[in-house]
Amino acid sequence: MKSTNFETATSAEPNHYTTARDMATLSRAVVRDFPQYYAWYGLREFTGTTSRSTTERPPAARSYRRWHQDGHTDTAGYCLITSAKRGGMRLTSVVLDSPSIKAREDASAALLNYG
């Protein structure tokens, strides 16, 4: 990752930046280097230590076994990183700066289906 700067664990910092390529690199590393955690990303619901509950993963890639990370900031828009495997082929899609949750899900599904 050569074009990324994260200063803290939150995304609300003004000096945070990255590229789609760097996010794809990070996604591939998570899937490759931490397979023991892979099942966590397929959970339909999860409540963390902050009592914030995440429900239902994006429908964009339901037919894939996947890893994903989604988020939103005013600067970056709606973003979604998905690593999916179907028929023995793993693909990674990175969608940044979408205007809505639906737009990012549709774009991710289109990229995965194209691949």
DRENTORKOL-3810 file (N, C-alpha, C; in nm, 4 decimals):
REM DRENTORKOL-3810
@n.u->0.0855; n.v->-0.1164; n.w->0.0000; ca.u->0.0000; ca.v->0.0000; ca.w->0.0000; c.u->0.0903; c.v->0.1229; c.w->0.0000
@n.u->0.0924; n.v->0.1912; n.w->-0.1120; ca.u->0.1847; ca.v->0.3028; ca.w->-0.1291; c.u->0.1173; c.v->0.4395; c.w->-0.1310
@n.u->-0.0156; n.v->0.4409; n.w->-0.1380; ca.u->-0.0866; ca.v->0.5683; ca.w->-0.1504; c.u->-0.1936; c.v->0.5815; c.w->-0.0425
@n.u->-0.1617; n.v->0.5353; n.w->0.0782; ca.u->-0.2571; ca.v->0.5354; ca.w->0.1879; c.u->-0.1933; c.v->0.5961; c.w->0.3115
@n.u->-0.2723; n.v->0.6732; n.w->0.3839; ca.u->-0.2292; ca.v->0.7270; ca.w->0.5130; c.u->-0.3472; c.v->0.7193; c.w->0.6085
@n.u->-0.3334; n.v->0.6384; n.w->0.7127; ca.u->-0.4315; ca.v->0.6295; ca.w->0.8200; c.u->-0.3613; c.v->0.6717; c.w->0.9474
@n.u->-0.4152; n.v->0.7684; n.w->1.0168; ca.u->-0.3526; ca.v->0.8171; ca.w->1.1394; c.u->-0.4146; c.v->0.7580; c.w->1.2651
@n.u->-0.5407; n.v->0.7175; n.w->1.2573; ca.u->-0.6096; ca.v->0.6555; ca.w->1.3703; c.u->-0.6982; c.v->0.5439; c.w->1.3165
@n.u->-0.7659; n.v->0.4759; n.w->1.4065; ca.u->-0.8540; ca.v->0.3661; ca.w->1.3653; c.u->-0.9879; c.v->0.4139; c.w->1.3117
@n.u->-1.0210; n.v->0.5405; n.w->1.3290; ca.u->-1.1478; ca.v->0.5916; ca.w->1.2764; c.u->-1.1255; c.v->0.6545; c.w->1.1397
@n.u->-1.2320; n.v->0.6699; n.w->1.0655; ca.u->-1.2202; ca.v->0.7266; ca.w->0.9308; c.u->-1.2484; c.v->0.8760; c.w->0.9271
@n.u->-1.2637; n.v->0.9375; n.w->1.0418; ca.u->-1.3051; ca.v->1.0777; ca.w->1.0459; c.u->-1.1887; c.v->1.1758; c.w->1.0514
@n.u->-1.0700; n.v->1.1297; n.w->1.0252; ca.u->-0.9534; ca.v->1.2174; ca.w->1.0326; c.u->-0.9300; c.v->1.2885; c.w->0.8991
@n.u->-0.8922; n.v->1.4155; n.w->0.9022; ca.u->-0.8748; ca.v->1.4893; ca.w->0.7771; c.u->-0.7558; c.v->1.4418; c.w->0.6933
@n.u->-0.6577; n.v->1.3787; n.w->0.7554; ca.u->-0.5396; ca.v->1.3349; ca.w->0.6809; c.u->-0.5445; c.v->1.1879; c.w->0.6428
@n.u->-0.6638; n.v->1.1304; n.w->0.6395; ca.u->-0.6797; ca.v->0.9930; ca.w->0.5925; c.u->-0.7046; c.v->0.9955; c.w->0.4428
@n.u->-0.6315; n.v->0.9115; n.w->0.3714; ca.u->-0.6564; ca.v->0.8980; ca.w->0.2286; c.u->-0.6092; c.v->0.7608; c.w->0.1832
@n.u->-0.6634; n.v->0.7170; n.w->0.0729; ca.u->-0.6261; ca.v->0.5880; ca.w->0.0168; c.u->-0.6673; c.v->0.5834; c.w->-0.1289
@n.u->-0.6390; n.v->0.4717; n.w->-0.1924; ca.u->-0.6787; ca.v->0.4487; ca.w->-0.3313; c.u->-0.7529; c.v->0.3156; c.w->-0.3400
@n.u->-0.8250; n.v->0.2968; n.w->-0.4487; ca.u->-0.8937; ca.v->0.1695; ca.w->-0.4703; c.u->-0.7921; c.v->0.0554; c.w->-0.4764
@n.u->-0.6805; n.v->0.0779; n.w->-0.5388; ca.u->-0.5771; ca.v->-0.0263; ca.w->-0.5482; c.u->-0.5271; c.v->-0.0666; c.w->-0.4105
@n.u->-0.5002; n.v->0.0308; n.w->-0.3247; ca.u->-0.4532; ca.v->-0.0012; ca.w->-0.1897; c.u->-0.5597; c.v->-0.0759; c.w->-0.1096
@n.u->-0.6860; n.v->-0.0410; n.w->-0.1278; ca.u->-0.7917; ca.v->-0.1118; ca.w->-0.0564; c.u->-0.8062; c.v->-0.2551; c.w->-0.1075
@n.u->-0.7851; n.v->-0.2760; n.w->-0.2369; ca.u->-0.7862; ca.v->-0.4124; ca.w->-0.2908; c.u->-0.6685; c.v->-0.4919; c.w->-0.2344
@n.u->-0.5531; n.v->-0.4287; n.w->-0.2214; ca.u->-0.4357; ca.v->-0.4936; ca.w->-0.1620; c.u->-0.4637; c.v->-0.5338; c.w->-0.0179
@n.u->-0.5249; n.v->-0.4453; n.w->0.0580; ca.u->-0.5597; ca.v->-0.4749; ca.w->0.1973; c.u->-0.6595; c.v->-0.5901; c.w->0.2039
@n.u->-0.7606; n.v->-0.5874; n.w->0.1194; ca.u->-0.8608; ca.v->-0.6932; ca.w->0.1180; c.u->-0.7973; c.v->-0.8289; c.w->0.0896
@n.u->-0.7115; n.v->-0.8343; n.w->-0.0114; ca.u->-0.6446; ca.v->-0.9608; ca.w->-0.0440; c.u->-0.5612; c.v->-1.0101; c.w->0.0736
@n.u->-0.4939; n.v->-0.9195; n.w->0.1435; ca.u->-0.4114; ca.v->-0.9592; ca.w->0.2583; c.u->-0.4965; c.v->-1.0141; c.w->0.3728
@n.u->-0.6118; n.v->-0.9534; n.w->0.3978; ca.u->-0.6999; ca.v->-1.0025; ca.w->0.5040; c.u->-0.7457; c.v->-1.1448; c.w->0.4728
@n.u->-0.7897; n.v->-1.1676; n.w->0.3507; ca.u->-0.8385; ca.v->-1.2999; ca.w->0.3120; c.u->-0.7246; c.v->-1.4026; c.w->0.3164
@n.u->-0.6093; n.v->-1.3662; n.w->0.2675; ca.u->-0.4945; ca.v->-1.4577; ca.w->0.2596; c.u->-0.4304; c.v->-1.4835; c.w->0.3955
@n.u->-0.4101; n.v->-1.3778; n.w->0.4744; ca.u->-0.3293; ca.v->-1.3892; ca.w->0.5959; c.u->-0.4081; c.v->-1.4182; c.w->0.7229
@n.u->-0.5393; n.v->-1.4007; n.w->0.7193; ca.u->-0.6213; ca.v->-1.4225; ca.w->0.8383; c.u->-0.7423; c.v->-1.5111; c.w->0.8077
@n.u->-0.7195; n.v->-1.6306; n.w->0.7517; ca.u->-0.8329; ca.v->-1.7166; ca.w->0.7152; c.u->-0.9156; c.v->-1.7599; c.w->0.8359
@n.u->-0.8573; n.v->-1.7588; n.w->0.9536; ca.u->-0.9311; ca.v->-1.7992; ca.w->1.0733; c.u->-1.0442; c.v->-1.7022; c.w->1.1062
@n.u->-1.0410; n.v->-1.5815; n.w->1.0533; ca.u->-1.1457; ca.v->-1.4828; ca.w->1.0788; c.u->-1.2431; c.v->-1.4692; c.w->0.9628
@n.u->-1.2195; n.v->-1.5417; n.w->0.8557; ca.u->-1.2996; ca.v->-1.5249; ca.w->0.7345; c.u->-1.4487; c.v->-1.5448; c.w->0.7592
@n.u->-1.4850; n.v->-1.6422; n.w->0.8403; ca.u->-1.6269; ca.v->-1.6705; ca.w->0.8658; c.u->-1.6988; c.v->-1.5523; c.w->0.9306
@n.u->-1.6277; n.v->-1.4701; n.w->1.0032; ca.u->-1.6898; ca.v->-1.3543; ca.w->1.0684; c.u->-1.7569; c.v->-1.2630; c.w->0.9670
@n.u->-1.6974; n.v->-1.2501; n.w->0.8499; ca.u->-1.7482; ca.v->-1.1564; ca.w->0.7506; c.u->-1.8750; c.v->-1.2049; c.w->0.6830
@n.u->-1.9121; n.v->-1.3298; n.w->0.7052; ca.u->-2.0359; ca.v->-1.3822; ca.w->0.6515; c.u->-2.1513; c.v->-1.3792; c.w->0.7500
@n.u->-2.1256; n.v->-1.3295; n.w->0.8721; ca.u->-2.2318; ca.v->-1.3230; ca.w->0.9722; c.u->-2.3402; c.v->-1.2260; c.w->0.9285
@n.u->-2.4652; n.v->-1.2619; n.w->0.9543; ca.u->-2.5766; ca.v->-1.1732; ca.w->0.9184; c.u->-2.5960; c.v->-1.0642; c.w->1.0226
@n.u->-2.5520; n.v->-1.0900; n.w->1.1459; ca.u->-2.5658; ca.v->-0.9892; ca.w->1.2512; c.u->-2.4494; c.v->-1.0028; c.w->1.3480
@n.u->-2.4016; n.v->-0.8881; n.w->1.3972; ca.u->-2.2893; ca.v->-0.8871; ca.w->1.4894; c.u->-2.3023; c.v->-0.7667; c.w->1.5804
@n.u->-2.2826; n.v->-0.7863; n.w->1.7099; ca.u->-2.2813; ca.v->-0.6759; ca.w->1.8041; c.u->-2.1438; c.v->-0.6704; c.w->1.8666
@n.u->-2.0750; n.v->-0.5603; n.w->1.8487; ca.u->-1.9400; ca.v->-0.5443; ca.w->1.9014; c.u->-1.9398; c.v->-0.4881; c.w->2.0417
@n.u->-1.8213; n.v->-0.4522; n.w->2.0888; ca.u->-1.8058; ca.v->-0.4024; ca.w->2.2248; c.u->-1.8710; c.v->-0.2666; c.w->2.2461
@n.u->-1.9015; n.v->-0.1961; n.w->2.1378; ca.u->-1.9662; ca.v->-0.0655; ca.w->2.1508; c.u->-2.1183; c.v->-0.0784; c.w->2.1479
@n.u->-2.1677; n.v->-0.2014; n.w->2.1438; ca.u->-2.3110; ca.v->-0.2303; ca.w->2.1351; c.u->-2.3736; c.v->-0.1809; c.w->2.0057
@n.u->-2.2925; n.v->-0.1533; n.w->1.9071; ca.u->-2.3432; ca.v->-0.1155; ca.w->1.7753; c.u->-2.3657; c.v->-0.2437; c.w->1.6967
@n.u->-2.4854; n.v->-0.2641; n.w->1.6516; ca.u->-2.5192; ca.v->-0.3875; ca.w->1.5815; c.u->-2.5146; c.v->-0.3652; c.w->1.4314
@n.u->-2.4541; n.v->-0.4595; n.w->1.3616; ca.u->-2.4524; ca.v->-0.4594; ca.w->1.2163; c.u->-2.5430; c.v->-0.5712; c.w->1.1702
@n.u->-2.6366; n.v->-0.5403; n.w->1.0834; ca.u->-2.7274; ca.v->-0.6445; ca.w->1.0348; c.u->-2.7188; c.v->-0.6562; c.w->0.8842
@n.u->-2.7444; n.v->-0.7742; n.w->0.8353; ca.u->-2.7543; ca.v->-0.8076; ca.w->0.6939; c.u->-2.6455; c.v->-0.7466; c.w->0.6081
@n.u->-2.5580; n.v->-0.8293; n.w->0.5616; ca.u->-2.4522; ca.v->-0.7855; ca.w->0.4704; c.u->-2.5149; c.v->-0.7357; c.w->0.3408
@n.u->-2.4436; n.v->-0.6536; n.w->0.2667; ca.u->-2.5003; ca.v->-0.6005; ca.w->0.1426; c.u->-2.5482; c.v->-0.7113; c.w->0.0494
@n.u->-2.6657; n.v->-0.6946; n.w->-0.0098; ca.u->-2.7204; ca.v->-0.7987; ca.w->-0.0971; c.u->-2.6464; c.v->-0.8111; c.w->-0.2291
@n.u->-2.5567; n.v->-0.7188; n.w->-0.2575; ca.u->-2.4898; ca.v->-0.7159; ca.w->-0.3868; c.u->-2.4186; c.v->-0.8461; c.w->-0.4213
@n.u->-2.3673; n.v->-0.9152; n.w->-0.3226; ca.u->-2.2869; ca.v->-1.0340; ca.w->-0.3517; c.u->-2.3354; c.v->-1.1550; c.w->-0.2738
@n.u->-2.4645; n.v->-1.1675; n.w->-0.2527; ca.u->-2.5166; ca.v->-1.2779; ca.w->-0.1723; c.u->-2.4852; c.v->-1.4145; c.w->-0.2320
@n.u->-2.4682; n.v->-1.4238; n.w->-0.3618; ca.u->-2.4409; ca.v->-1.5539; ca.w->-0.4217; c.u->-2.2924; c.v->-1.5893; c.w->-0.4179
@n.u->-2.2115; n.v->-1.5044; n.w->-0.3573; ca.u->-2.0685; ca.v->-1.5282; ca.w->-0.3449; c.u->-2.0331; c.v->-1.5560; c.w->-0.1992
@n.u->-1.9273; n.v->-1.6331; n.w->-0.1770; ca.u->-1.8673; ca.v->-1.6399; ca.w->-0.0441; c.u->-1.7751; c.v->-1.5191; c.w->-0.0385
@n.u->-1.7909; n.v->-1.4339; n.w->0.0622; ca.u->-1.7273; ca.v->-1.3035; ca.w->0.0506; c.u->-1.6683; c.v->-1.2497; c.w->0.1804
@n.u->-1.5818; n.v->-1.1537; n.w->0.1615; ca.u->-1.5316; ca.v->-1.0680; ca.w->0.2675; c.u->-1.5685; c.v->-0.9280; c.w->0.2235
@n.u->-1.6149; n.v->-0.8469; n.w->0.3159; ca.u->-1.6453; ca.v->-0.7113; ca.w->0.2746; c.u->-1.6244; c.v->-0.6142; c.w->0.3893
@n.u->-1.6015; n.v->-0.4922; n.w->0.3508; ca.u->-1.5962; ca.v->-0.3818; ca.w->0.4464; c.u->-1.6694; c.v->-0.2664; c.w->0.3828
@n.u->-1.7628; n.v->-0.2085; n.w->0.4566; ca.u->-1.8351; ca.v->-0.0950; ca.w->0.4013; c.u->-1.8235; c.v->0.0236; c.w->0.4946
@n.u->-1.8491; n.v->0.1419; n.w->0.4423; ca.u->-1.8414; ca.v->0.2610; ca.w->0.5250; c.u->-1.8889; c.v->0.3840; c.w->0.4507
@n.u->-1.8941; n.v->0.4941; n.w->0.5238; ca.u->-1.9363; ca.v->0.6207; ca.w->0.4667; c.u->-1.8717; c.v->0.7351; c.w->0.5433
@n.u->-1.8218; n.v->0.8323; n.w->0.4701; ca.u->-1.7827; ca.v->0.9609; ca.w->0.5277; c.u->-1.8310; c.v->1.0682; c.w->0.4306
@n.u->-1.8404; n.v->1.1901; n.w->0.4784; ca.u->-1.8827; ca.v->1.2993; ca.w->0.3904; c.u->-1.7852; c.v->1.3175; c.w->0.2746
@n.u->-1.6573; n.v->1.2970; n.w->0.2998; ca.u->-1.5560; ca.v->1.3148; ca.w->0.1963; c.u->-1.5525; c.v->1.1992; c.w->0.0985
@n.u->-1.5603; n.v->1.0773; n.w->0.1493; ca.u->-1.5442; ca.v->0.9590; ca.w->0.0640; c.u->-1.6740; c.v->0.9071; c.w->0.0050
@n.u->-1.7868; n.v->0.9524; n.w->0.0540; ca.u->-1.9140; ca.v->0.8976; ca.w->0.0072; c.u->-1.9332; c.v->0.7569; c.w->0.0620
@n.u->-2.0188; n.v->0.6809; n.w->-0.0031; ca.u->-2.0437; ca.v->0.5423; ca.w->0.0380; c.u->-1.9434; c.v->0.4517; c.w->-0.0318
@n.u->-1.8764; n.v->0.3689; n.w->0.0461; ca.u->-1.7700; ca.v->0.2837; ca.w->-0.0066; c.u->-1.7974; c.v->0.1382; c.w->0.0294
@n.u->-1.7512; n.v->0.0474; n.w->-0.0554; ca.u->-1.7683; ca.v->-0.0950; ca.w->-0.0303; c.u->-1.6528; c.v->-0.1713; c.w->-0.0933
@n.u->-1.5876; n.v->-0.2529; n.w->-0.0126; ca.u->-1.4810; ca.v->-0.3405; ca.w->-0.0605; c.u->-1.5328; c.v->-0.4826; c.w->-0.0442
@n.u->-1.5321; n.v->-0.5581; n.w->-0.1519; ca.u->-1.5817; ca.v->-0.6945; ca.w->-0.1479; c.u->-1.4812; c.v->-0.7884; c.w->-0.2122
@n.u->-1.4492; n.v->-0.8945; n.w->-0.1408; ca.u->-1.3707; ca.v->-1.0024; ca.w->-0.1982; c.u->-1.4628; c.v->-1.1231; c.w->-0.2020
@n.u->-1.4873; n.v->-1.1750; n.w->-0.3210; ca.u->-1.5850; ca.v->-1.2823; ca.w->-0.3362; c.u->-1.5242; c.v->-1.3984; c.w->-0.4137
@n.u->-1.5728; n.v->-1.5175; n.w->-0.3808; ca.u->-1.5261; ca.v->-1.6378; ca.w->-0.4492; c.u->-1.6461; c.v->-1.7148; c.w->-0.5027
@n.u->-1.6389; n.v->-1.7489; n.w->-0.6295; ca.u->-1.7428; ca.v->-1.8303; ca.w->-0.6925; c.u->-1.6742; c.v->-1.9214; c.w->-0.7942
@n.u->-1.7066; n.v->-2.0482; n.w->-0.7868; ca.u->-1.6505; ca.v->-2.1425; ca.w->-0.8829; c.u->-1.4992; c.v->-2.1493; c.w->-0.8819
@n.u->-1.4376; n.v->-2.1316; n.w->-0.7667; ca.u->-1.2926; ca.v->-2.1407; ca.w->-0.7561; c.u->-1.2172; c.v->-2.0137; c.w->-0.7920
@n.u->-1.2874; n.v->-1.9082; n.w->-0.8334; ca.u->-1.2213; ca.v->-1.7818; ca.w->-0.8678; c.u->-1.2542; c.v->-1.6760; c.w->-0.7637
@n.u->-1.1512; n.v->-1.6109; n.w->-0.7111; ca.u->-1.1698; ca.v->-1.5020; ca.w->-0.6164; c.u->-1.1499; c.v->-1.3690; c.w->-0.6894
@n.u->-1.2435; n.v->-1.2787; n.w->-0.6673; ca.u->-1.2366; ca.v->-1.1434; ca.w->-0.7227; c.u->-1.2482; c.v->-1.0436; c.w->-0.6093
@n.u->-1.1939; n.v->-0.9262; n.w->-0.6302; ca.u->-1.2070; ca.v->-0.8171; ca.w->-0.5335; c.u->-1.2595; c.v->-0.6954; c.w->-0.6068
@n.u->-1.3656; n.v->-0.6363; n.w->-0.5527; ca.u->-1.4167; ca.v->-0.5115; ca.w->-0.6092; c.u->-1.4025; c.v->-0.4028; c.w->-0.5039
@n.u->-1.3690; n.v->-0.2847; n.w->-0.5496; ca.u->-1.3577; ca.v->-0.1682; ca.w->-0.4622; c.u->-1.4414; c.v->-0.0574; c.w->-0.5240
@n.u->-1.5405; n.v->-0.0117; n.w->-0.4499; ca.u->-1.6289; ca.v->0.0953; ca.w->-0.4957; c.u->-1.6141; c.v->0.2107; c.w->-0.3968
@n.u->-1.5747; n.v->0.3255; n.w->-0.4459; ca.u->-1.5530; ca.v->0.4436; ca.w->-0.3613; c.u->-1.6410; c.v->0.5586; c.w->-0.4092
@n.u->-1.6791; n.v->0.6439; n.w->-0.3170; ca.u->-1.7493; ca.v->0.7691; ca.w->-0.3478; c.u->-1.8823; c.v->0.7504; c.w->-0.4202
@n.u->-1.9592; n.v->0.6506; n.w->-0.3782; ca.u->-2.0935; ca.v->0.6321; ca.w->-0.4341; c.u->-2.1907; c.v->0.7286; c.w->-0.3667
@n.u->-2.2960; n.v->0.7690; n.w->-0.4370; ca.u->-2.3910; ca.v->0.8642; ca.w->-0.3790; c.u->-2.4877; c.v->0.8024; c.w->-0.2782
@n.u->-2.4986; n.v->0.6670; n.w->-0.2763; ca.u->-2.5937; ca.v->0.6026; ca.w->-0.1858; c.u->-2.5498; c.v->0.4590; c.w->-0.1565
@n.u->-2.6126; n.v->0.3991; n.w->-0.0559; ca.u->-2.5859; ca.v->0.2594; ca.w->-0.0237; c.u->-2.6233; c.v->0.1713; c.w->-0.1427
@n.u->-2.7394; n.v->0.1949; n.w->-0.2014; ca.u->-2.7832; ca.v->0.1135; ca.w->-0.3152; c.u->-2.6881; c.v->0.1266; c.w->-0.4330
@n.u->-2.6403; n.v->0.2464; n.w->-0.4594; ca.u->-2.5478; ca.v->0.2665; ca.w->-0.5719; c.u->-2.4184; c.v->0.1897; c.w->-0.5504
@n.u->-2.3675; n.v->0.1896; n.w->-0.4261; ca.u->-2.2421; ca.v->0.1172; ca.w->-0.4024; c.u->-2.2642; c.v->-0.0330; c.w->-0.4140
@n.u->-2.3800; n.v->-0.0838; n.w->-0.3680; ca.u->-2.4100; ca.v->-0.2266; ca.w->-0.3785; c.u->-2.4276; c.v->-0.2680; c.w->-0.5237
@n.u->-2.4980; n.v->-0.1871; n.w->-0.6011; ca.u->-2.5186; ca.v->-0.2169; ca.w->-0.7426; c.u->-2.3864; c.v->-0.2169; c.w->-0.8187
@n.u->-2.3003; n.v->-0.1201; n.w->-0.7890; ca.u->-2.1707; ca.v->-0.1121; ca.w->-0.8563; c.u->-2.0831; c.v->-0.2317; c.w->-0.8217
@n.u->-2.0839; n.v->-0.2702; n.w->-0.6946; ca.u->-2.0056; ca.v->-0.3865; ca.w->-0.6518; c.u->-2.0555; c.v->-0.5135; c.w->-0.7204
@n.u->-2.1855; n.v->-0.5347; n.w->-0.7236; ca.u->-2.2421; ca.v->-0.6518; ca.w->-0.7895; c.u->-2.2070; c.v->-0.6534; c.w->-0.9382
@n.u->-2.2147; n.v->-0.5385; n.w->-1.0028; ca.u->-2.1825; ca.v->-0.5311; ca.w->-1.1454; c.u->-2.0363; c.v->-0.5675; c.w->-1.1710
@n.u->-1.9466; n.v->-0.5181; n.w->-1.0865; ca.u->-1.8048; ca.v->-0.5502; ca.w->-1.1026; c.u->-1.7784; c.v->-0.6990; c.w->-1.0807
@n.u->-1.8365; n.v->-0.7561; n.w->-0.9775; ca.u->-1.8168; ca.v->-0.8980; ca.w->-0.9495; c.u->-1.8765; c.v->-0.9846; c.w->-1.0597
@n.u->-1.9950; n.v->-0.9505; n.w->-1.1051; ca.u->-2.0574; ca.v->-1.0280; ca.w->-1.2120; c.u->-1.9815; c.v->-1.0160; c.w->-1.3445
@n.u->-1.9273; n.v->-0.8971; n.w->-1.3708; ca.u->-1.8462; ca.v->-0.8795; ca.w->-1.4908; c.u->-1.7226; c.v->-0.9680; c.w->-1.4856
@n.u->-1.6583; n.v->-0.9689; n.w->-1.3686; ca.u->-1.5382; ca.v->-1.0521; ca.w->-1.3504; c.u->-1.5688; c.v->-1.1992; c.w->-1.3638
END
